[in-house]
Amino acid sequence: MNVWFLPPAAIAIAAQLAVGHACGQAAMAPGTESGFALFQKKCTTCHGNPAVERAPLPEAIRSMPPEKIYEALGPDGIMAAPGASLSDPERRRIAEFMSGRPLGSARLGAASAMPNQCRGNPQLPNPASAPQWNGWSSDAANHRFQSVAAAGMRAQDVPRLRLKWAFGFPAGVSANAEPAIVSGRVFVGSDNGFFYSLNATSGCVYWSFEAGSTVRGAATVASITAHAASRYAVYFGDGRANVYALDARSGALLWKSRVDEHFVARITAGPRIFKGKLLVPVSSSEGFSAGTPDYPCCTARGSVVALDAETGRRIWKAWVIAEEPKPYATQPNGVVLSGPSGGSVWNTPTVDPRPPGSEGWGTVLPMTGGFQTTEPVQGTYTYSISCAGA
């Protein structure tokens, strides 16, 4: 059996859940280029610089809530001096990017604070008993369509669809995650740090789980046997490269596993489950602003990680770039450059169950990554055929 890393082509989703934010806030979405670019430009001369021992590492800052970072950069904060050169929107962008969620989201996002809570929480029926869209795709081959029987509707029914309900993500400013519709429920995450289970018919909320960082990829639901009280688990990843398995009925945490230690590693696509393995694509935010002169670019590498779906135990990790990044040049401003790097995996892996050597084994994956240099460097960018045996 082989795993294909599919190309991250531009994707348009016809319908998405409503996001509770004002239009003017859209530019402050966590994970945007502006947030990381500002951190690179204004903060990395100290944070992450070995010569400045008292400055917290970027990894430590990423574990802080956005309110604490924002306050530190304010007029009365411990970082008031560098913060004085930032506008208020810039301080917000840095705080929200580094924490991975909007200001105020921890206080507002919980289902317990919502008026539209579901009155009951029945057991999930067999997912195969009703129309569903489970994960990024309807099958392991990553097809973006399904049959009339599986969908429960025909193409000619689409023009007659009307809005039935809408759900706003409290304090959210963007909605990137594709909802998974399984067993009459909608499973979806957002940038506010929460993951939700909703009733697909009414839109009422069964539960929320606070992951603490943005969720950009689709969730996947599958049966689970290692936890006596749980029949089905829902799997997803977040903006800090954490992978979660929750009880699909109650939202209780079954396990959590971090799949990459880089401070800007993240998961931007849905995982794929196949024969007991959860296949997780790993990307990073580093490539967005790799040209910033004050940033020691670049050390993040993309990968696909296989976890035991029952326990979260790591089985294997396939790097897109096998070689570990090493320093190769020092810029006139003293910033050390490293490589090779990049190769983020932006999309859900595709699985080919046939053995190696069979027809059609492999696929194309565009990668991103780069170095800051005026000299030609071999391997600066990748565009490769990538396949890993699962």
C-alpha positions in Angstrom: 0.0 0.0 0.0 1.3 3.4 -0.9 0.5 7.0 0.1 0.3 9.7 -2.5 0.8 13.4 -1.5 -1.6 15.2 -3.8 -1.0 18.7 -5.2 -2.6 21.6 -3.3 -4.5 23.1 -6.2 -6.7 26.1 -5.6 -10.0 24.8 -4.1 -13.3 26.6 -4.1 -15.9 25.4 -1.6 -19.4 26.2 -2.7 -20.9 26.3 0.8 -19.2 27.0 4.1 -20.4 27.6 7.7 -20.9 31.3 8.6 -18.1 33.0 10.5 -19.0 35.5 13.3 -16.8 38.5 12.5 -16.9 42.0 11.1 -15.7 42.3 7.5 -13.1 44.8 8.6 -11.4 42.2 10.7 -10.7 39.7 7.9 -7.1 40.9 7.5 -6.3 39.8 11.1 -6.8 36.1 10.5 -4.3 33.9 12.4 -1.8 32.2 10.2 -1.7 35.0 7.6 1.5 36.1 6.0 1.2 39.5 7.6 1.3 38.1 11.1 4.4 36.0 10.6 6.1 38.6 8.4 5.7 41.2 11.2 7.2 38.7 13.8 10.1 38.0 11.5 10.8 41.6 10.9 10.2 43.1 14.3 10.9 40.2 16.8 13.4 37.6 15.5 16.4 39.8 16.0 16.0 38.9 19.7 13.6 36.0 20.0 15.4 32.9 18.7 18.7 34.7 18.6 21.2 32.8 20.7 23.1 36.0 21.5 20.1 37.4 23.4 19.7 34.9 26.2 17.0 36.6 28.1 14.5 36.7 25.2 12.0 33.9 25.3 12.2 31.5 22.4 9.5 31.7 19.6 8.3 28.3 20.8 7.6 29.7 24.3 5.7 32.7 22.8 3.5 30.4 20.7 2.3 28.7 23.9 1.0 32.0 25.3 -2.6 33.2 24.8 -3.0 36.1 22.4 -4.1 38.5 25.2 -0.8 38.0 27.0 1.3 38.7 23.8 -0.9 41.7 22.9 -0.6 43.1 26.4 3.2 42.7 26.4 3.5 44.7 23.2 1.3 47.5 24.5 2.3 50.8 26.1 2.4 49.3 29.6 3.8 45.9 28.7 7.2 44.4 29.2 7.8 44.7 25.4 6.6 48.3 25.2 9.8 49.6 23.6 9.7 47.4 20.5 5.9 47.5 20.6 6.0 51.3 20.2 7.0 50.9 16.6 3.9 48.8 15.9 0.4 50.0 15.2 -2.5 48.5 17.2 -3.5 46.3 14.2 0.1 45.1 13.9 0.2 44.1 17.6 -3.0 42.2 17.1 -1.7 40.3 14.1 1.5 39.3 15.9 -0.4 38.2 18.9 -3.0 36.2 17.0 -0.5 34.6 14.6 1.9 33.5 17.4 -0.9 32.2 19.6 -2.8 30.6 16.7 -6.2 32.1 17.6 -8.0 35.5 17.8 -8.2 37.7 20.8 -11.1 36.9 23.0 -11.8 33.5 21.5 -11.1 31.5 24.6 -13.8 33.3 26.5 -16.5 33.2 23.8 -16.0 30.0 21.8 -17.3 27.3 24.2 -20.5 25.5 23.3 -21.6 25.8 27.0 -22.0 29.6 26.4 -24.2 29.2 23.4 -28.0 29.5 23.3 -28.5 26.8 20.6 -27.4 23.7 22.5 -28.9 20.4 21.5 -31.4 19.0 24.1 -30.0 15.5 23.8 -26.9 13.7 22.7 -27.8 10.2 21.3 -25.3 7.6 20.2 -23.9 8.0 16.7 -25.5 5.5 14.2 -23.3 3.7 11.8 -21.8 6.3 9.4 -22.6 4.1 6.4 -26.3 4.2 7.3 -26.8 7.7 6.0 -25.4 10.1 3.4 -22.0 11.5 4.4 -18.9 13.4 3.5 -16.2 12.1 5.7 -12.9 14.1 5.7 -11.4 15.9 2.8 -12.7 13.4 0.3 -15.3 10.7 0.0 -12.7 8.0 -0.5 -9.0 7.1 -0.1 -8.3 8.2 -3.7 -9.2 11.8 -2.9 -12.1 12.0 -5.4 -14.1 15.2 -5.0 -17.4 13.7 -6.0 -19.6 10.8 -4.9 -22.6 8.9 -6.4 -26.2 9.9 -6.2 -26.9 7.1 -3.8 -24.1 8.1 -1.5 -25.0 11.8 -1.6 -28.7 11.3 -1.2 -29.4 13.9 -3.9 -29.1 14.5 -7.6 -27.4 17.1 -9.7 -30.7 18.6 -10.7 -31.6 19.1 -7.0 -28.7 21.6 -6.4 -30.4 24.7 -7.8 -33.3 24.1 -5.4 -31.1 24.2 -2.3 -31.9 26.9 0.2 -30.2 28.0 3.4 -31.6 26.1 6.4 -29.4 27.3 9.2 -26.1 29.0 9.9 -23.6 28.8 12.7 -21.2 31.6 13.6 -17.8 30.9 15.1 -17.5 33.2 18.2 -14.6 35.6 17.8 -13.6 33.9 14.6 -12.2 35.8 11.7 -11.7 33.1 9.0 -13.2 29.6 8.2 -10.8 27.4 6.3 -11.8 23.9 7.5 -14.1 21.8 5.4 -17.0 20.4 7.5 -17.3 16.6 7.8 -20.9 15.4 7.7 -21.1 11.9 9.4 -24.0 10.1 11.2 -26.3 13.1 11.0 -23.6 15.5 12.6 -21.4 18.2 11.3 -17.8 18.1 12.6 -15.8 21.3 12.0 -13.0 23.5 13.4 -12.2 27.2 13.0 -9.5 29.7 13.8 -11.0 30.5 17.2 -9.3 27.4 18.8 -12.4 25.4 19.2 -13.7 22.3 17.4 -17.5 21.7 17.2 -20.1 18.9 16.7 -23.4 20.2 15.4 -26.7 18.6 14.4 -26.8 18.5 10.6 -30.6 19.0 10.5 -31.0 21.9 13.0 -27.6 23.4 13.5 -27.8 23.0 17.3 -24.4 22.4 19.0 -23.7 19.1 20.8 -20.3 20.0 22.2 -17.1 22.0 21.7 -13.5 21.0 22.3 -10.9 23.7 23.0 -7.8 22.7 21.0 -6.3 26.2 21.6 -5.1 26.8 18.1 -6.6 27.3 14.6 -8.0 24.2 12.8 -7.7 24.6 9.0 -8.2 21.0 7.8 -11.1 18.7 7.5 -11.8 16.2 10.2 -12.2 12.4 9.7 -14.5 10.1 11.6 -13.8 6.3 12.1 -14.6 3.5 14.4 -12.3 2.9 17.4 -11.9 -0.1 19.7 -9.2 0.7 22.2 -11.4 2.9 24.4 -14.3 1.0 25.9 -16.7 3.9 26.2 -16.1 5.1 22.6 -17.5 3.7 19.4 -16.3 6.4 17.0 -13.5 8.9 17.0 -13.1 12.2 15.1 -9.5 13.1 14.1 -8.1 16.5 13.2 -4.9 18.6 13.4 -4.2 22.2 14.5 -1.9 25.2 13.9 0.7 23.9 16.3 1.2 20.5 14.6 -0.9 18.7 17.2 -3.2 15.8 16.2 -6.3 15.0 18.2 -8.6 12.0 18.6 -11.9 12.9 20.3 -14.9 10.7 21.2 -17.2 11.6 18.3 -20.3 11.5 20.5 -19.1 13.4 23.6 -16.1 15.4 22.4 -13.9 13.8 25.2 -10.2 13.7 24.4 -9.0 10.2 23.6 -5.4 11.1 22.7 -3.2 14.0 21.5 0.1 13.7 19.6 2.4 16.4 18.4 3.9 15.4 15.0 6.5 18.1 14.5 8.6 20.2 17.0 9.3 23.2 14.7 7.8 26.4 16.2 5.9 27.2 13.0 5.0 23.6 12.0 1.3 23.2 11.4 -1.4 21.0 9.9 -3.3 22.6 7.1 -5.1 19.6 5.6 -7.2 16.7 6.9 -5.7 13.4 7.9 -6.4 10.2 6.1 -7.2 7.0 8.0 -6.4 3.7 6.3 -6.1 0.2 7.9 -5.6 1.5 11.4 -3.1 4.2 10.5 -3.8 7.9 10.6 -1.8 9.6 7.9 -1.1 13.3 8.8 0.3 15.9 6.3 2.6 18.5 7.9 3.3 21.9 6.6 4.6 25.2 8.1 4.2 29.0 8.0 7.9 29.6 7.4 7.8 29.8 3.6 5.3 32.7 3.6 7.9 35.4 4.3 11.2 33.6 3.8 12.6 36.7 2.2 12.5 38.9 5.3 16.2 40.0 5.7 16.2 39.7 9.6 14.8 36.2 9.7 17.2 33.2 9.9 15.6 31.3 7.1 14.8 28.4 6.9 14.7 25.2 9.0 11.2 23.8 8.6 10.5 20.7 6.5 7.3 19.1 5.3 6.4 15.5 6.1 3.7 12.9 6.3 3.4 11.1 9.7 1.7 7.8 10.3 0.1 7.4 13.7 -1.7 4.5 15.3 -5.3 5.6 15.1 -6.2 3.8 18.3 -3.4 5.3 20.5 -1.7 8.2 18.7 1.6 6.3 18.8 3.9 7.4 15.9 4.6 4.5 13.5 6.7 6.4 10.9 7.5 9.8 9.6 8.4 10.5 5.9 10.3 13.7 5.3 9.8 15.5 2.0 13.5 16.6 2.3 15.5 13.9 4.0 18.5 16.0 4.8 18.4 18.1 8.0 18.9 21.8 7.4 22.3 23.2 8.2 23.8 26.7 8.3 25.3 27.6 4.9 25.8 31.4 4.8 25.8 34.5 6.9 24.3 37.7 5.6 25.9 41.1 6.0 23.5 41.8 8.8 24.7 38.8 10.7 21.7 36.6 10.1 22.6 32.9 9.5 20.8 31.2 6.7 20.1 27.4 6.7 19.0 24.8 4.3 17.7 22.6 2.6 14.2 23.4 3.8 10.6 23.7 2.7 8.5 21.0 1.1 5.3 21.6 3.0 2.6 19.1 2.5 -0.6 21.1 2.1 -3.2 18.5 1.2 -4.7 15.2 2.4 -2.6 12.2 1.4 -4.1 9.8 -1.2 -3.8 6.1 -0.6 -3.1 3.5 -3.3 -3.8 0.1 -1.8 -1.9 -1.7 -4.5 1.6 -3.0 -3.9 4.7 -1.1 -5.1 5.3 -1.5 -8.8 1.7 -1.7 -9.9 0.4 0.6 -12.6 -0.2 4.2 -11.5 1.9 4.1 -8.3 2.9 7.6 -7.3 1.7 11.1 -7.9 3.0 14.7 -8.2 3.3 17.0 -5.2 4.3 20.7 -5.6 6.3 21.7 -2.6 7.3 25.1 -1.2 10.4 26.3 0.5 13.3 28.6 -0.1 16.5 30.3 1.0 17.5 33.9 1.3 20.5 34.2 -0.9 21.8 35.9 -4.0 23.8 32.8 -4.9 22.4 29.8 -6.6 21.7 27.0 -4.1 20.9 23.5 -5.2 17.5 22.3 -3.9 16.1 25.7 -3.1 12.6 24.6 -4.3 11.1 21.2 -4.8 8.6 19.9 -7.3 8.7 16.1 -6.9 7.0 12.8 -7.1 6.6 11.7 -3.5 5.4 8.3 -2.3 5.7 6.6 1.1 4.9 3.0 1.9 2.3 2.8 4.7 
